Amino acid sequence: MWPTIKTVIFTVVVEGFLTVLLPYPWLRIARPISAFTYLGFACVVVGAAGYFWCAGLFSFLGKGTPAYIDPPAKFVARGLYKRCRNPIYVSVLLVIAGEALIARSWWLAAYVCGLALIYHLIVIFHEEPSLTRRFGAMYTGYCGEVPRWIPRLRPN
């Protein structure tokens, strides 16, 4: 139960900050409603669902959280992790990209691009080396089979 409580706190504080509080000044539904608006809402829904699914996997199967200070104790390669190595990051970026479409905001589009670059650097320089040290051959084999960012339509 404790990993779930910590995951909820992390989600509200960190992901809430990144996806709601920080973009809030630009979060307005642009008029007139267009296909961009509907596509944006679809991105937000799919991204949020992906995030919650993966956070649940970390909490229940991995016995940890999405937070760096409390990562999963067990290696998780189920669900969306069969299709992409970083589905939580992809999900968060999808939510913000959806917000950019809904608001038709170039500021939010720039924000999602900058955040994607930051996530990429975190993955390359921190997460992948850390996971390689923690899980060894299991993780390196997983890296050889599952793409880092672009989800595969079919898992192995």
Buried (B, 14 or more C-beta within 10 A) or exposed (E): EEBBEBBEEBBEEBBEEBBBEBBEEBBEEBEEEEEBBEBBBEBBEBBBBBBBBBBBBBBEBBBBBBBEEBBBEEBBBEBBBBBBBBBBBBBBBBBBBBBBBBBBBEEBBEBBBEBBEEBBEBBEEEBBEEBBEEBEEEBEEBBEEBEBBEBEEEBE
